[in-house]
Amino acid sequence: MCGIVGILGRHEAAPILVEALKRLEYRGYDSAGIATLNDGALDRRRAVGKLANLSDLLVHEPLRGKSGIGHTRWATHGAPSVANAHPHQTGPVAVVHNGIIENYRELRAELVAEGAAFETETDTEVVAQLTASHLRQGDEPVQAAFRTLDRLDGAFALAFLFEGHDDLMVVARRGSPLAIGHGEGEIYIGSDAIALARMTSRVTYLDEGDRAVLTREGARIFDAQGMPVDRPEKTIEASATKAHKGGYKHFMAKEIAEQPVVIAETIRCYLPSGGDMIDLKEADLDFSKVSRLTMVGCGTAYYACLTAKYWFEQLARLPVEIDVASEFRYREPPLPEGSLALFVSQSGETADTLAALRYCRGKADHILSVINAAESTMARESDIALPIHAGAEIGVASTKAFTCQLVVLLILALKAAADRGTMSAAQIAEHVAALRSLPGAVNSALEQSEAIRRVARHLSEASDVLFLGRGLMYPLALEGALKLKEISYIHAEGYASGELKHGPIALVDTDLPIVVLAPSDGLFDKTMSNMQEVIARKARVLLITDEAGVAAAGGDVWSTIAMPAIHPALAPILYAIPAQLLAYHTAVAKGTDVDQPRNLAKSVTVE
């Protein structure tokens, strides 16, 4: 969600901070601001809307100073406004914050009773006000910040600047990510490595509960108990932090087009060439000892879990429970002996998923995460972390991360089948061979982009769309509907085709487009029966199938999109491509903000 950057540097901080914030735009935001120290004095500039508004303001009202903090805000407490935008300043302290302070009402009431006057509707202002109160009581800046941190409940990443101290920044994290970047006589902070990539490749990730005192010479880090600790310095690869469109109009278009390459990389990682062996690298994972698999995710990652449930149960005969993370932890589900808990997240920082992971610690036999950010909190707190190798994904609507998640989950299901003896070596070899051919099939699917664009022009005029699928296509129907409503703002629903007569068919009329996802597999005939039911009621049907399916469907459908033939187990990965393209071209036709849709954030780091 919100993005944080900071610098104690040797050059003017404002342009560096704005550039770093631009690299965090993908996280989602509705206002932005920076604060700098110049000759010991704090000053700040804030603006509502896109970063361009802040940049314009800085042209007319520039900020000087070589120390500064910056923020992109996604509104939680208080509407998007200049007053509510970060940084917040109370007297000699300025603060930026990602997260939610859960006890802010109690702290606010306490401070008001002491005479404090609040200027915003945010929970964050109590952090600045409380720190300023400690300073008035005679605390030194570090002590004042630490005393404030000790009073806070909730999730946060925080950075403090103090007037008169241009070589000091105090930072802390609990629940929200924060990284420290190391330069030559400079030090930086950022919500993730992408923000720091232009400044340094040397990064230290703070652990849960850490707080740090920064100067240009380095960082002193303390753990949640206040004890000095050493955290390892990592070298981040440039390829992991690339954030450019590469000639495409949108990041989403670029990331859709990258899928043949990144899927091939994922396959190469876990299925080395020259055989059918599955290589999970150093992961010690024996599914023959697993009696139950619990899978947890949010949004698109949840639909990846739902797809994988079919694979694990059908191929490995392994019982699977799945849940959305925000519900899982509050159900307090029992985890029987032999449980493996598997968590899926693109960022590895999703607050609800991370909380569910922590609930499972000590209850499940092993904790496994499937993530895109190898240095994320989720990866560090898992027994086993399997990267999906999708590369940086900037578009809010997940595309290549979803398909790479599916590839890794299918490979895990095949590993489970091998360990449990539910598939023969020949059957596993068949699936492995199909996986190796997947990048070529995805490339062929991308060639349908223009045909999908023509259909999307008509779809953009609809107010509602229904997606239908059976078996492995059911989770994809849910994902296709999610993609469409995320970026085009058209109301869309995904349903299991067999549920059509249990309610949704009441909505069917000539104004309701219906997208049917139906490869010519063992469930094709049943899906066609459901499709005929809506055609009989004059619905416009877009059928996404293969050439055999097109021939079998006849000429009653409004439009068809033909996919290459694919092994049935791999169909949801391949058919994700037309679902993504349909959402993308519909959004472009409507003129919405494809990469940064309203109200959405790439990384949801608060509950």
HELIX and SHEET records of a PDB file:
HELIX    1   1 ALA A   13  LYS A   22  1                                  10    
HELIX    2   2 GLU A   25  ARG A   27  5                                   3    
HELIX    3   3 LEU A   51  HIS A   60  1                                  10    
HELIX    4   4 TYR A  104  ALA A  113  1                                  10    
HELIX    5   5 GLU A  125  ARG A  136  1                                  12    
HELIX    6   6 PRO A  141  ARG A  151  1                                  11    
HELIX    7   7 ALA A  193  LEU A  196  1                                   4    
HELIX    8   8 ALA A  238  THR A  241  5                                   4    
HELIX    9   9 PHE A  251  ALA A  257  1                                   7    
HELIX   10  10 GLN A  259  TYR A  270  1                                  12    
HELIX   11  11 PHE A  287  LYS A  289  5                                   3    
HELIX   12  12 THR A  300  ALA A  316  1                                  17    
HELIX   13  13 ALA A  325  ARG A  331  1                                   7    
HELIX   14  14 ALA A  351  CYS A  360  1                                  10    
HELIX   15  15 THR A  377  ARG A  380  1                                   4    
HELIX   16  16 LYS A  400  ARG A  420  1                                  21    
HELIX   17  17 ALA A  425  ARG A  436  1                                  12    
HELIX   18  18 LEU A  438  LEU A  446  1                                   9    
HELIX   19  19 SER A  449  LEU A  459  1                                  11    
HELIX   20  20 MET A  473  SER A  488  1                                  16    
HELIX   21  21 SER A  497  HIS A  502  5                                   6    
HELIX   22  22 PRO A  504  LEU A  507  5                                   4    
HELIX   23  23 PHE A  524  ILE A  535  1                                  12    
HELIX   24  24 GLU A  547  ALA A  553  1                                   7    
HELIX   25  25 PRO A  568  LEU A  570  5                                   3    
HELIX   26  26 ALA A  571  LYS A  590  1                                  20    
SHEET    1   A 8 ALA A  41  VAL A  48  0                                        
SHEET    2   A 8 SER A  31  ASN A  38 -1                                        
SHEET    3   A 8 SER A  67  ARG A  73 -1                                        
SHEET    4   A 8 GLY A   3  LEU A   8 -1                                        
SHEET    5   A 8 ILE A 187  GLY A 190 -1                                        
SHEET    6   A 8 ALA A 179  HIS A 182 -1                                        
SHEET    7   A 8 ARG A 202  TYR A 205 -1                                        
SHEET    8   A 8 GLU A 233  THR A 235 -1                                        
SHEET    1   B 7 HIS A  88  THR A  90  0                                        
SHEET    2   B 7 VAL A  93  ILE A 101 -1                                        
SHEET    3   B 7 GLY A 154  PHE A 162 -1                                        
SHEET    4   B 7 HIS A 165  ARG A 174 -1                                        
SHEET    5   B 7 ARG A 211  THR A 215 -1                                        
SHEET    6   B 7 GLY A 218  PHE A 222 -1                                        
SHEET    7   B 7 PRO A 228  VAL A 229 -1                                        
SHEET    1   C 5 VAL A 320  VAL A 324  0                                        
SHEET    2   C 5 ARG A 292  GLY A 297  1                                        
SHEET    3   C 5 SER A 339  SER A 345  1                                        
SHEET    4   C 5 HIS A 366  ILE A 371  1                                        
SHEET    5   C 5 ILE A 384  PRO A 387  1                                        
SHEET    1   D 5 HIS A 491  ALA A 496  0                                        
SHEET    2   D 5 ASP A 464  GLY A 469  1                                        
SHEET    3   D 5 PRO A 513  LEU A 517  1                                        
SHEET    4   D 5 ARG A 540  ASP A 546  1                                        
SHEET    5   D 5 SER A 559  MET A 563  1                                        
END                                                                             
